[in-house]
Structures are given as structure tokens and as C-alpha cells.
Amino acid sequence: MSQVPTAASSTAVLLAAGAGTRLGRGPKALLPFRGSPLVESVAEALHAGGCRDVVVVLGAGAVDVLSDADLGRFRTVVNHEWQTGMGGSLLLGNAAADPAHHLLVALVDQPGLTAAAVQRLLSAHRPGRITAAAYGSGPDLRRGHPLLIDATLRAAVVRSVKGDAGARVFLKAHPELVDQVDCSDLSDGEDVDTPDKLYLLND
């Protein structure tokens, strides 16, 4: 009889394959943050927050990222078709993760992600649900990342993945399965995706 995974039985999938085209500074994984490549900081936060395993999905500039970033304590996979969008990276990360684990999906361009936010999501997670970090206040609370997908829902989420949508199609189709956890006191949840957001790296 297989064991039901606990909140701690989670693998984080860090999506870090993009080229950062809109930002114009090369792969976001290598953006400098606190004296090291951004991908290191985010991966460390995921691990320190309680994820048993961290799978870093690389793509654009993967050779440079593997050379410049210290990712030895994490597992890395390379999406050679990263141009097709986030969906392919999510599928690769899911395939690399322990099939019995919950899947915590995070984005490399969120420098504000902290171990405390990861811990909060893991603690709040309920069986058979999706637990999402949310940011803002009151009625303006908006769903963001990370996103914790229950082990029992992984197969259904994977079947819905298309192009750059990631898990978005499944989330839109099944809002009744999503629990939002307010993390506004820990981060604003903003992504470094355009030049006007580079200030997020000045921590």
C-alpha cells in the first residue's frame, strides 16, 4: 500500500529556461542578486522552505548557467525546446520529480521568494487541492507563484499543459480546487520581466 505524501513530501520545480528577451540582459537565471546568480537564491529558498528536492529546469544559455551558478546540491534538467514556452519546462520538471510527491512550481524571476513563503504554502496545503501564493490586499488579492500541486492532481494538470500556459488552463477550469494563501507580508510577488522591474534585484 502506497503512502499518502505529507506536505513535506514535495519537489520544487524551478522554471528557469527563458532567455529574458523582454529584459534584454540574457537568461534571467544569471541576473545578479545578492552577490550570486538569481537562480541560486531562488533554489536555496525552495530548499530551505521545506521542499525535499529541487529540480531546476534550464534552457536558454544552459551551459553558461551550469558554469556560473552553483547548483550542485540541486537536480538540473535542460529544456532544449525552451522557445516553445513554459509548458514544456513544467512537463520536464514534472517528469523528473518523484511521482509520489506534491509539485511546487516556482519562477526564477521572483527574487522576493523567501523560505518563509514556501513554508507557509507547505503548511497550509490540504489533500487533493492546489495551494497558491497570493499577493495584494482585500478584494485585490491576486493569485501568483509559487504554486503547490497535490500529488493526486499532477496527472490532470499535465494533461492540460499547452504552450506557454503552464498550469493556467487547469487552474482556470477548476477554480474550486485552488486555495489562495496570502503572502503579501513576505513579498509583493512581482516578476523581473521588464527593465522597469530591475529594481527588484536591488535587495
DRENPA-3360 file (N, C-alpha, C; in nm, 2 decimals, always signed):
BEGIN
1 = MSQVPTAA = +0.09/-0.12/+0.00/+0.00/+0.00/+0.00/+0.09/+0.12/+0.00 ~ +0.07/+0.21/-0.10/+0.15/+0.33/-0.11/+0.11/+0.44/+0.00 ~ +0.22/+0.51/+0.04/+0.20/+0.61/+0.14/+0.13/+0.74/+0.08 ~ +0.05/+0.80/+0.16/+0.00/+0.93/+0.12/+0.10/+1.04/+0.15 ~ +0.15/+1.12/+0.05/+0.25/+1.21/+0.08/+0.21/+1.32/+0.18 ~ +0.30/+1.36/+0.26/+0.28/+1.47/+0.35/+0.31/+1.60/+0.29 ~ +0.29/+1.71/+0.35/+0.32/+1.84/+0.29/+0.47/+1.85/+0.27 ~ +0.55/+1.78/+0.35/+0.70/+1.79/+0.34/+0.74/+1.70/+0.22;
9 = SSTAVLLA = +0.66/+1.61/+0.17/+0.70/+1.53/+0.06/+0.67/+1.60/-0.07 ~ +0.75/+1.71/-0.09/+0.73/+1.79/-0.21/+0.85/+1.81/-0.29 ~ +0.84/+1.81/-0.42/+0.95/+1.85/-0.50/+0.92/+1.99/-0.56 ~ +1.02/+2.08/-0.55/+1.00/+2.21/-0.62/+1.06/+2.20/-0.76 ~ +0.98/+2.25/-0.85/+1.03/+2.27/-0.99/+1.05/+2.41/-1.02 ~ +1.17/+2.45/-1.04/+1.21/+2.59/-1.06/+1.22/+2.62/-1.21 ~ +1.13/+2.69/-1.27/+1.13/+2.72/-1.41/+1.23/+2.83/-1.44 ~ +1.34/+2.79/-1.51/+1.45/+2.89/-1.53/+1.50/+2.88/-1.67;
17 = AGAGTRLG = +1.42/+2.85/-1.77/+1.46/+2.82/-1.90/+1.46/+2.94/-2.00 ~ +1.39/+3.05/-1.96/+1.37/+3.16/-2.05/+1.49/+3.24/-2.08 ~ +1.49/+3.31/-2.20/+1.60/+3.38/-2.25/+1.60/+3.53/-2.19 ~ +1.49/+3.57/-2.13/+1.48/+3.70/-2.08/+1.48/+3.81/-2.19 ~ +1.42/+3.78/-2.30/+1.42/+3.86/-2.42/+1.37/+4.00/-2.39 ~ +1.25/+4.01/-2.32/+1.20/+4.15/-2.29/+1.29/+4.23/-2.20 ~ +1.37/+4.16/-2.12/+1.45/+4.23/-2.02/+1.58/+4.27/-2.09 ~ +1.63/+4.19/-2.19/+1.74/+4.23/-2.27/+1.88/+4.21/-2.19;
25 = RGPKALLP = +1.88/+4.12/-2.10/+2.00/+4.10/-2.02/+2.05/+3.96/-2.02 ~ +2.01/+3.88/-2.11/+2.04/+3.74/-2.11/+1.95/+3.66/-2.02 ~ +1.98/+3.53/-2.00/+1.89/+3.44/-1.92/+1.87/+3.50/-1.78 ~ +1.74/+3.50/-1.74/+1.71/+3.56/-1.61/+1.78/+3.48/-1.49 ~ +1.81/+3.35/-1.52/+1.88/+3.27/-1.42/+2.01/+3.33/-1.37 ~ +2.07/+3.41/-1.46/+2.21/+3.46/-1.43/+2.20/+3.61/-1.39 ~ +2.09/+3.66/-1.37/+2.08/+3.80/-1.32/+2.15/+3.81/-1.18 ~ +2.23/+3.91/-1.16/+2.30/+3.92/-1.03/+2.20/+3.95/-0.92;
33 = FRGSPLVE = +2.21/+3.88/-0.81/+2.12/+3.91/-0.69/+2.19/+3.86/-0.57 ~ +2.22/+3.96/-0.48/+2.29/+3.93/-0.35/+2.42/+3.86/-0.37 ~ +2.49/+3.91/-0.48/+2.63/+3.86/-0.50/+2.64/+3.73/-0.57 ~ +2.53/+3.67/-0.62/+2.53/+3.55/-0.69/+2.42/+3.54/-0.80 ~ +2.42/+3.45/-0.89/+2.32/+3.44/-0.99/+2.18/+3.42/-0.92 ~ +2.08/+3.48/-0.98/+1.94/+3.48/-0.92/+1.89/+3.33/-0.90 ~ +1.93/+3.24/-0.99/+1.88/+3.11/-0.98/+1.92/+3.04/-0.85 ~ +2.04/+3.07/-0.80/+2.09/+3.01/-0.68/+2.00/+3.06/-0.56;
41 = SVAEALHA = +1.97/+3.18/-0.55/+1.89/+3.24/-0.44/+1.75/+3.17/-0.44 ~ +1.69/+3.16/-0.55/+1.55/+3.11/-0.56/+1.55/+2.96/-0.52 ~ +1.65/+2.89/-0.58/+1.66/+2.74/-0.55/+1.69/+2.72/-0.40 ~ +1.77/+2.80/-0.34/+1.80/+2.79/-0.20/+1.68/+2.82/-0.11 ~ +1.60/+2.91/-0.15/+1.48/+2.95/-0.08/+1.38/+2.83/-0.08 ~ +1.37/+2.76/-0.20/+1.28/+2.65/-0.21/+1.32/+2.53/-0.12 ~ +1.45/+2.51/-0.12/+1.51/+2.40/-0.04/+1.49/+2.43/+0.11 ~ +1.53/+2.56/+0.15/+1.53/+2.60/+0.29/+1.38/+2.60/+0.34;
49 = GGCRDVVV = +1.29/+2.62/+0.25/+1.15/+2.63/+0.29/+1.08/+2.50/+0.32 ~ +1.15/+2.39/+0.28/+1.10/+2.26/+0.32/+1.08/+2.16/+0.20 ~ +1.11/+2.20/+0.08/+1.09/+2.11/-0.03/+1.20/+2.00/-0.02 ~ +1.17/+1.88/-0.03/+1.26/+1.77/-0.02/+1.36/+1.77/-0.13 ~ +1.32/+1.80/-0.25/+1.40/+1.80/-0.37/+1.37/+1.93/-0.45 ~ +1.47/+1.97/-0.52/+1.46/+2.09/-0.61/+1.51/+2.05/-0.75 ~ +1.42/+2.06/-0.85/+1.46/+2.04/-0.99/+1.46/+2.17/-1.06 ~ +1.58/+2.21/-1.11/+1.59/+2.34/-1.18/+1.59/+2.31/-1.33;
57 = VLGAGAVD = +1.49/+2.37/-1.40/+1.47/+2.34/-1.54/+1.54/+2.46/-1.62 ~ +1.65/+2.43/-1.68/+1.72/+2.53/-1.76/+1.69/+2.52/-1.91 ~ +1.73/+2.62/-1.99/+1.70/+2.62/-2.13/+1.80/+2.71/-2.20 ~ +1.76/+2.84/-2.22/+1.84/+2.94/-2.29/+1.97/+2.96/-2.20 ~ +2.09/+2.95/-2.27/+2.21/+2.97/-2.20/+2.24/+2.87/-2.09 ~ +2.19/+2.75/-2.11/+2.21/+2.65/-2.00/+2.35/+2.62/-1.97 ~ +2.44/+2.61/-2.07/+2.58/+2.59/-2.05/+2.64/+2.69/-1.96 ~ +2.61/+2.82/-1.99/+2.66/+2.93/-1.91/+2.60/+2.93/-1.76;
65 = VLSDADLG = +2.48/+2.89/-1.75/+2.42/+2.89/-1.62/+2.48/+2.77/-1.53 ~ +2.50/+2.66/-1.60/+2.56/+2.55/-1.52/+2.71/+2.58/-1.49 ~ +2.77/+2.66/-1.57/+2.91/+2.70/-1.54/+2.92/+2.81/-1.43 ~ +2.83/+2.91/-1.44/+2.84/+3.02/-1.35/+2.77/+3.01/-1.22 ~ +2.66/+2.93/-1.21/+2.58/+2.92/-1.09/+2.62/+2.79/-1.02 ~ +2.61/+2.80/-0.89/+2.64/+2.68/-0.80/+2.51/+2.61/-0.77 ~ +2.48/+2.51/-0.86/+2.36/+2.43/-0.85/+2.39/+2.29/-0.81 ~ +2.50/+2.26/-0.76/+2.54/+2.12/-0.73/+2.45/+2.04/-0.64;
73 = RFRTVVNH = +2.39/+2.11/-0.55/+2.31/+2.04/-0.45/+2.17/+2.02/-0.50 ~ +2.14/+2.07/-0.62/+2.01/+2.05/-0.68/+2.02/+1.97/-0.81 ~ +1.90/+1.92/-0.85/+1.90/+1.85/-0.98/+1.87/+1.94/-1.09 ~ +1.93/+1.93/-1.20/+1.91/+2.02/-1.32/+1.87/+1.93/-1.44 ~ +1.77/+1.99/-1.51/+1.74/+1.93/-1.64/+1.73/+2.04/-1.74 ~ +1.76/+2.01/-1.87/+1.76/+2.12/-1.97/+1.65/+2.10/-2.07 ~ +1.57/+2.20/-2.09/+1.47/+2.20/-2.19/+1.53/+2.26/-2.32 ~ +1.56/+2.17/-2.41/+1.62/+2.21/-2.54/+1.52/+2.28/-2.63;
81 = EWQTGMGG = +1.40/+2.27/-2.60/+1.29/+2.34/-2.68/+1.23/+2.45/-2.60 ~ +1.31/+2.52/-2.52/+1.26/+2.63/-2.43/+1.18/+2.74/-2.51 ~ +1.21/+2.75/-2.64/+1.14/+2.86/-2.71/+0.99/+2.83/-2.72 ~ +0.95/+2.71/-2.70/+0.81/+2.67/-2.71/+0.72/+2.72/-2.59 ~ +0.79/+2.76/-2.49/+0.72/+2.82/-2.37/+0.73/+2.74/-2.25 ~ +0.67/+2.80/-2.14/+0.68/+2.75/-2.01/+0.63/+2.61/-1.99 ~ +0.53/+2.57/-2.07/+0.46/+2.44/-2.06/+0.56/+2.33/-2.07 ~ +0.65/+2.33/-2.17/+0.74/+2.23/-2.19/+0.84/+2.21/-2.07;
89 = SLLLGNAA = +0.88/+2.32/-2.01/+0.96/+2.32/-1.89/+0.89/+2.25/-1.77 ~ +0.76/+2.29/-1.76/+0.68/+2.23/-1.65/+0.67/+2.08/-1.67 ~ +0.65/+2.03/-1.79/+0.64/+1.89/-1.82/+0.77/+1.82/-1.79 ~ +0.88/+1.88/-1.82/+1.01/+1.82/-1.79/+1.04/+1.81/-1.64 ~ +1.00/+1.92/-1.57/+1.02/+1.92/-1.43/+0.93/+1.82/-1.36 ~ +0.81/+1.80/-1.41/+0.72/+1.71/-1.35/+0.77/+1.56/-1.37 ~ +0.82/+1.54/-1.49/+0.88/+1.40/-1.52/+1.00/+1.37/-1.43 ~ +1.07/+1.47/-1.40/+1.20/+1.45/-1.32/+1.17/+1.43/-1.17;
97 = ADPAHHLL = +1.05/+1.48/-1.13/+1.01/+1.47/-0.98/+0.96/+1.34/-0.94 ~ +0.98/+1.31/-0.81/+0.93/+1.18/-0.75/+0.78/+1.18/-0.78 ~ +0.73/+1.07/-0.84/+0.59/+1.07/-0.88/+0.49/+1.07/-0.76 ~ +0.55/+1.04/-0.64/+0.46/+1.04/-0.52/+0.46/+1.17/-0.45 ~ +0.54/+1.27/-0.50/+0.55/+1.40/-0.43/+0.45/+1.50/-0.48 ~ +0.41/+1.59/-0.40/+0.34/+1.71/-0.44/+0.45/+1.79/-0.53 ~ +0.40/+1.88/-0.61/+0.48/+1.96/-0.70/+0.47/+2.11/-0.67 ~ +0.58/+2.17/-0.63/+0.57/+2.31/-0.60/+0.64/+2.38/-0.72;
105 = VALVDQPG = +0.56/+2.46/-0.80/+0.61/+2.53/-0.92/+0.65/+2.67/-0.88 ~ +0.78/+2.71/-0.91/+0.82/+2.84/-0.89/+0.89/+2.90/-1.01 ~ +0.90/+3.03/-1.01/+0.96/+3.10/-1.13/+1.09/+3.16/-1.09 ~ +1.19/+3.16/-1.17/+1.33/+3.21/-1.14/+1.33/+3.36/-1.13 ~ +1.23/+3.43/-1.19/+1.24/+3.57/-1.19/+1.17/+3.64/-1.08 ~ +1.15/+3.57/-0.97/+1.09/+3.62/-0.85/+1.19/+3.63/-0.73 ~ +1.27/+3.74/-0.73/+1.38/+3.75/-0.63/+1.32/+3.76/-0.49 ~ +1.19/+3.80/-0.48/+1.13/+3.82/-0.35/+1.09/+3.69/-0.28;
113 = LTAAAVQR = +1.10/+3.58/-0.35/+1.06/+3.45/-0.29/+1.15/+3.42/-0.17 ~ +1.08/+3.38/-0.06/+1.16/+3.35/+0.06/+1.12/+3.21/+0.11 ~ +1.21/+3.16/+0.20/+1.19/+3.03/+0.26/+1.06/+3.03/+0.34 ~ +1.03/+3.15/+0.40/+0.91/+3.16/+0.48/+0.78/+3.14/+0.40 ~ +0.78/+3.20/+0.28/+0.67/+3.18/+0.19/+0.65/+3.04/+0.15 ~ +0.76/+2.97/+0.12/+0.75/+2.82/+0.09/+0.69/+2.74/+0.20 ~ +0.74/+2.77/+0.32/+0.70/+2.70/+0.44/+0.55/+2.73/+0.46 ~ +0.50/+2.85/+0.44/+0.36/+2.88/+0.46/+0.27/+2.80/+0.36;
121 = LLSAHRPG = +0.32/+2.79/+0.24/+0.24/+2.71/+0.14/+0.23/+2.57/+0.18 ~ +0.35/+2.51/+0.22/+0.35/+2.37/+0.25/+0.26/+2.34/+0.38 ~ +0.27/+2.43/+0.47/+0.19/+2.42/+0.59/+0.04/+2.43/+0.57 ~ +0.00/+2.52/+0.48/-0.14/+2.54/+0.45/-0.21/+2.44/+0.36 ~ -0.12/+2.36/+0.29/-0.18/+2.27/+0.19/-0.27/+2.17/+0.24 ~ -0.38/+2.14/+0.17/-0.48/+2.04/+0.20/-0.48/+1.93/+0.10 ~ -0.50/+1.81/+0.14/-0.50/+1.70/+0.04/-0.60/+1.72/-0.08 ~ -0.55/+1.69/-0.20/-0.64/+1.70/-0.31/-0.66/+1.84/-0.36;
129 = RITAAAYG = -0.58/+1.93/-0.32/-0.60/+2.07/-0.35/-0.48/+2.13/-0.42 ~ -0.49/+2.25/-0.48/-0.38/+2.33/-0.52/-0.37/+2.45/-0.43 ~ -0.25/+2.47/-0.39/-0.23/+2.58/-0.29/-0.14/+2.69/-0.36 ~ -0.19/+2.81/-0.37/-0.12/+2.92/-0.45/-0.09/+3.03/-0.36 ~ +0.03/+3.09/-0.37/+0.07/+3.21/-0.31/-0.02/+3.32/-0.37 ~ -0.06/+3.42/-0.29/-0.14/+3.53/-0.34/-0.09/+3.66/-0.28 ~ -0.10/+3.77/-0.35/-0.04/+3.89/-0.31/-0.14/+4.01/-0.33 ~ -0.13/+4.11/-0.26/-0.22/+4.23/-0.26/-0.29/+4.25/-0.13;
137 = SGPDLRRG = -0.41/+4.30/-0.14/-0.49/+4.32/-0.02/-0.64/+4.31/-0.05 ~ -0.71/+4.26/+0.05/-0.86/+4.25/+0.04/-0.90/+4.19/-0.09 ~ -1.00/+4.26/-0.16/-1.06/+4.21/-0.28/-0.96/+4.21/-0.40 ~ -0.84/+4.28/-0.38/-0.74/+4.29/-0.48/-0.64/+4.18/-0.47 ~ -0.66/+4.08/-0.38/-0.56/+3.97/-0.37/-0.56/+3.89/-0.50 ~ -0.44/+3.87/-0.55/-0.42/+3.81/-0.68/-0.34/+3.68/-0.67 ~ -0.38/+3.58/-0.74/-0.30/+3.45/-0.74/-0.17/+3.47/-0.81 ~ -0.06/+3.41/-0.75/+0.07/+3.41/-0.82/+0.14/+3.28/-0.79;
145 = HPLLIDAT = +0.27/+3.29/-0.79/+0.36/+3.18/-0.76/+0.44/+3.20/-0.63 ~ +0.48/+3.09/-0.57/+0.48/+2.95/-0.61/+0.33/+2.89/-0.61 ~ +0.33/+2.78/-0.66/+0.20/+2.71/-0.68/+0.23/+2.56/-0.64 ~ +0.15/+2.51/-0.54/+0.17/+2.37/-0.49/+0.06/+2.28/-0.54 ~ +0.10/+2.19/-0.63/+0.00/+2.10/-0.69/+0.00/+1.97/-0.62 ~ -0.11/+1.93/-0.56/-0.12/+1.80/-0.49/-0.08/+1.68/-0.58 ~ -0.01/+1.58/-0.52/+0.03/+1.47/-0.60/-0.08/+1.40/-0.68 ~ -0.20/+1.40/-0.62/-0.32/+1.34/-0.69/-0.37/+1.41/-0.81;
153 = LRAAVVRS = -0.32/+1.54/-0.82/-0.37/+1.62/-0.93/-0.27/+1.64/-1.04 ~ -0.15/+1.59/-1.02/-0.04/+1.62/-1.11/-0.07/+1.57/-1.26 ~ -0.13/+1.45/-1.26/-0.15/+1.39/-1.40/-0.26/+1.47/-1.47 ~ -0.36/+1.52/-1.40/-0.46/+1.60/-1.47/-0.40/+1.74/-1.51 ~ -0.32/+1.79/-1.43/-0.26/+1.92/-1.46/-0.17/+1.90/-1.59 ~ -0.09/+1.80/-1.59/+0.00/+1.77/-1.70/-0.08/+1.76/-1.83 ~ -0.19/+1.69/-1.82/-0.27/+1.67/-1.95/-0.33/+1.80/-2.00 ~ -0.34/+1.90/-1.92/-0.39/+2.03/-1.96/-0.28/+2.13/-2.01;
161 = VKGDAGAR = -0.16/+2.10/-1.99/-0.05/+2.19/-2.03/-0.04/+2.21/-2.18 ~ -0.03/+2.33/-2.22/-0.02/+2.37/-2.36/+0.07/+2.49/-2.37 ~ +0.17/+2.49/-2.46/+0.25/+2.61/-2.50/+0.30/+2.67/-2.37 ~ +0.28/+2.80/-2.37/+0.33/+2.89/-2.26/+0.24/+2.90/-2.14 ~ +0.13/+2.82/-2.14/+0.03/+2.84/-2.04/+0.06/+2.77/-1.91 ~ +0.15/+2.67/-1.91/+0.18/+2.60/-1.78/+0.05/+2.54/-1.73 ~ +0.03/+2.56/-1.60/-0.08/+2.51/-1.53/-0.21/+2.60/-1.54 ~ -0.20/+2.71/-1.61/-0.30/+2.81/-1.61/-0.44/+2.75/-1.66;
169 = VFLKAHPE = -0.43/+2.66/-1.76/-0.55/+2.61/-1.82/-0.63/+2.53/-1.71 ~ -0.56/+2.45/-1.64/-0.62/+2.37/-1.53/-0.68/+2.46/-1.42 ~ -0.60/+2.56/-1.38/-0.64/+2.65/-1.28/-0.77/+2.72/-1.32 ~ -0.78/+2.76/-1.44/-0.90/+2.84/-1.49/-1.02/+2.74/-1.49 ~ -1.00/+2.62/-1.53/-1.11/+2.52/-1.54/-1.15/+2.47/-1.41 ~ -1.07/+2.48/-1.30/-1.10/+2.42/-1.17/-1.07/+2.52/-1.06 ~ -1.13/+2.63/-1.06/-1.11/+2.73/-0.95/-1.15/+2.68/-0.81 ~ -1.24/+2.58/-0.81/-1.29/+2.53/-0.69/-1.19/+2.44/-0.61;
177 = LVDQVDCS = -1.08/+2.41/-0.68/-0.97/+2.33/-0.62/-0.85/+2.41/-0.57 ~ -0.86/+2.54/-0.59/-0.75/+2.63/-0.56/-0.77/+2.70/-0.43 ~ -0.67/+2.69/-0.34/-0.67/+2.77/-0.21/-0.56/+2.87/-0.23 ~ -0.60/+3.00/-0.20/-0.50/+3.11/-0.20/-0.45/+3.14/-0.06 ~ -0.32/+3.15/-0.05/-0.25/+3.18/+0.07/-0.19/+3.31/+0.07 ~ -0.23/+3.41/+0.15/-0.18/+3.54/+0.14/-0.03/+3.55/+0.19 ~ +0.05/+3.59/+0.10/+0.20/+3.60/+0.13/+0.24/+3.75/+0.11 ~ +0.15/+3.84/+0.12/+0.18/+3.98/+0.09/+0.27/+4.04/+0.20;
185 = DLSDGEDV = +0.27/+3.98/+0.32/+0.36/+4.03/+0.42/+0.51/+3.99/+0.40 ~ +0.53/+3.89/+0.31/+0.66/+3.84/+0.28/+0.72/+3.89/+0.15 ~ +0.63/+3.92/+0.05/+0.68/+3.96/-0.08/+0.56/+4.03/-0.15 ~ +0.60/+4.11/-0.26/+0.49/+4.16/-0.34/+0.46/+4.07/-0.46 ~ +0.54/+3.96/-0.47/+0.51/+3.86/-0.58/+0.54/+3.91/-0.72 ~ +0.62/+4.02/-0.73/+0.65/+4.07/-0.86/+0.76/+3.99/-0.93 ~ +0.75/+3.99/-1.07/+0.85/+3.92/-1.15/+0.94/+4.03/-1.21 ~ +1.07/+3.99/-1.23/+1.16/+4.07/-1.31/+1.15/+4.04/-1.45;
193 = DTPDKLYL = +1.05/+4.09/-1.52/+1.03/+4.05/-1.66/+1.05/+4.17/-1.76 ~ +1.06/+4.29/-1.71/+1.09/+4.41/-1.80/+1.19/+4.50/-1.73 ~ +1.26/+4.58/-1.81/+1.36/+4.67/-1.75/+1.31/+4.75/-1.63 ~ +1.18/+4.79/-1.63/+1.13/+4.88/-1.52/+1.12/+4.80/-1.38 ~ +1.14/+4.66/-1.39/+1.13/+4.58/-1.27/+1.27/+4.54/-1.22 ~ +1.38/+4.60/-1.28/+1.51/+4.56/-1.23/+1.54/+4.61/-1.09 ~ +1.46/+4.70/-1.04/+1.48/+4.75/-0.90/+1.46/+4.64/-0.80 ~ +1.38/+4.53/-0.84/+1.36/+4.42/-0.75/+1.48/+4.35/-0.72;
201 = LND = +1.59/+4.37/-0.80/+1.72/+4.30/-0.77/+1.80/+4.38/-0.67 ~ +1.76/+4.50/-0.64/+1.84/+4.58/-0.55/+1.80/+4.56/-0.41 ~ +1.83/+4.44/-0.36/+1.80/+4.40/-0.22/+1.92/+4.40/-0.14;
% end
